[in-house]
Amino acid sequence: MARSKEGAATPAQGGGGDSEITWEDTAKHIGEDYSGGIIMVADERVDKVMISRYCEPAEIGNLTYWDEEAARMAGYRSQVVPWAMVKEVPTYSGNWRPGQPTRFPLDADVDYQSQLAARSPSSGEPPMPPTNAGFFTDMTIEFFEPVCLGDRLTTMGRVLSHVTPKETRVGVGAFLGYTTSYFNQDGQLVAKATQGNYRFVRKDEKDIVR
Amino acid sequence: MKAFYPTVDTTVRWPIPPQIYFEQVDEGDDIPAVDFNLTYQRMIMFVGATRNYPGLHHNERVAQKRGAAPGIFLQNNSCLMLWERVVSDWMGNYGRVRAATFRITEFHLAGDIIHVGGKITKKWQDKGLNLVEITMESKTPRRVGMAGTVTVALPSLKYPTTTPMWDREGNATVVCQ
């Protein structure tokens, strides 16, 4: 029998929950850290290919991202990671490594979603009502020390920052936010981000306002 | 058989673009907008570039069921990449982004042309930095898809080749005013 078409949803995609819990109960956990004390060290150092592949789809042409000499002239240690990229690709912990089991079992169907690399340290979530869908909604990010070629980033913390119940065009649920900090190999803070997502019970298709 | 090795220095050189300075901008100024055509090929390039593989961003069935979306849509960081392009093109080699805040309000779908532009809504000096706040907006064919601000530290004409740097309290660590 093939594995579920839905496969493994990421936490932000909803699923689970307790019908005895309200969003007001969830809000009581604001300020608590849901990283489990896990310190995630990126598996890969920043390299030129990582940066250029990132810049290609949106055709980002700032020369400090492409040319080491231009970056040094501008006062950087070496070629610079685009600001939008800082918390995304250089924090990568690997989707598969030697010795690990396959992420793509033979009994998985074509829509199966494998559990790939975590994007931030996580030890679960606060108690919350049942949801069956979700997506990212918002982010506030501050930047500090530049991230350059050869840097290796560490990701720490996942503190619940806000819980805002709301009915939207697509469902009924709440906006949740978590705050995470990013450091370089010298312990310097490079960025601090609060990311929000909407966790909700999806409305019937006929009730969704497009 | 003789092995082939590429030359040691394969660096490609590009012309240095014009630089914008703090003294040259005012509140109310628009920064140049860019239109992005989200073809399916480009949507998949975004997925690969961010290494973010949930089916929401490349599988129509998953996007509809798990994301309540009409079809595959850009992941949040890919939406931010559109702003990265517009802002970093404008701020030049010597500008640096201090902070960004945004909210996604509509799916960026395959087939959409997304219009991204910004307006300088605040200009000030603080803790040794020359700062401007740009109010940004991404417009999908249906409605505004993403809105927020990007705060940029700009160089000054007095120190034209000094990139602003700051510590974790936001205090300038190089002289740029």
Contacts between the chains, C-beta under 8 A, distances in Angstrom:
chain1	res1	chain2	res2	distance
A	5	B	61	7.7
A	6	B	62	7.9
A	6	B	65	7.2
A	6	B	66	7.2
A	7	B	55	7.7
A	9	B	66	6.1
A	10	B	54	5.5
A	13	B	54	6.7
A	13	B	56	7.1
A	13	B	66	4.8
A	13	B	67	7.3
A	14	B	66	7.2
A	53	B	48	7.1
A	53	B	49	5.4
A	54	B	49	4.9
A	54	B	50	7.4
A	54	B	81	7.6
A	56	B	45	6.4
A	56	B	49	6.4
A	57	B	42	5.8
A	57	B	45	4.1
A	57	B	46	4.7
A	57	B	49	5.2
A	57	B	78	7.2
A	57	B	81	6.7
A	58	B	36	6.9
A	58	B	46	7.8
A	58	B	78	7.8
A	58	B	81	4.3
A	58	B	82	5.6
A	58	B	84	6.6
A	58	B	85	4.3
A	59	B	85	6.4
A	60	B	81	7.0
A	60	B	84	5.6
A	60	B	85	4.7
A	60	B	88	6.1
A	60	B	89	7.8
A	61	B	14	7.9
A	61	B	17	7.9
A	61	B	85	7.8
A	61	B	88	7.9
A	61	B	89	6.4
A	62	B	88	4.0
A	62	B	89	6.8
A	62	B	91	7.8
A	62	B	92	7.5
A	62	B	93	6.7
A	63	B	14	5.8
A	63	B	16	6.7
A	63	B	17	6.9
A	63	B	93	5.5
A	64	B	93	5.2
A	65	B	88	7.6
A	66	B	12	7.8
A	66	B	14	6.8
A	67	B	11	6.8
A	67	B	12	7.7
A	67	B	13	7.0
A	67	B	14	6.4
A	68	B	11	6.9
A	69	B	11	7.4
A	69	B	13	7.9
A	70	B	14	7.8
A	70	B	16	6.8
A	70	B	93	5.9
A	71	B	93	8.0
A	73	B	93	7.4
A	73	B	161	7.0
A	74	B	93	4.7
A	74	B	94	5.5
A	74	B	161	7.4
A	74	B	163	4.7
A	75	B	161	7.9
A	75	B	162	6.5
A	75	B	163	4.3
A	75	B	165	7.1
A	75	B	174	7.2
A	76	B	163	7.0
A	82	B	81	7.9
A	82	B	84	5.3
A	82	B	88	6.7
A	83	B	84	6.5
A	83	B	88	7.4
A	83	B	96	7.7
A	83	B	97	4.1
A	83	B	100	7.3
A	84	B	77	6.7
A	84	B	80	4.5
A	84	B	81	5.3
A	84	B	83	6.9
A	84	B	84	3.7
A	84	B	100	7.8
A	85	B	77	7.8
A	85	B	81	7.9
A	85	B	84	7.6
A	88	B	50	5.5
A	88	B	51	7.8
A	88	B	52	7.5
A	88	B	77	4.7
A	89	B	49	7.7
A	89	B	50	6.5
A	89	B	51	6.0
A	92	B	51	5.9
A	95	B	51	7.4
A	95	B	53	7.6
A	111	B	55	6.6
A	111	B	59	6.3
A	111	B	61	5.6
A	111	B	62	6.0
A	113	B	54	6.4
A	113	B	55	5.2
A	113	B	62	6.8
A	116	B	53	5.7
A	117	B	51	7.6
A	119	B	52	7.5
A	133	B	65	7.9
A	133	B	66	5.8
A	133	B	67	6.7
A	133	B	68	5.5
A	134	B	66	7.9
A	135	B	56	6.8
A	135	B	67	5.2
A	135	B	68	8.0
A	135	B	69	7.9
A	136	B	75	7.3
A	136	B	76	4.1
A	136	B	104	6.8
A	137	B	103	6.2
A	137	B	104	5.7
A	138	B	101	7.7
A	138	B	102	6.4
A	138	B	103	4.1
A	138	B	104	6.7
A	138	B	148	7.9
A	139	B	76	6.7
A	139	B	80	7.6
A	139	B	100	7.6
A	139	B	101	7.1
A	139	B	102	6.2
A	140	B	99	7.4
A	140	B	100	7.5
A	140	B	101	4.1
A	141	B	99	6.6
A	141	B	100	5.4
A	141	B	101	7.5
A	142	B	98	7.1
A	142	B	99	4.6
A	143	B	96	7.5
A	143	B	97	5.8
A	143	B	98	6.2
A	143	B	99	6.6
A	144	B	166	6.9
A	144	B	167	7.2
A	144	B	168	5.3
A	146	B	96	7.4
A	146	B	165	7.5
A	170	B	68	4.1
A	171	B	68	6.4
A	189	B	168	4.9
A	195	B	76	7.8
A	196	B	103	7.9
A	202	B	68	5.0
A	203	B	68	7.5
A	208	B	68	6.2
A	210	B	70	6.6
A	210	B	142	7.8
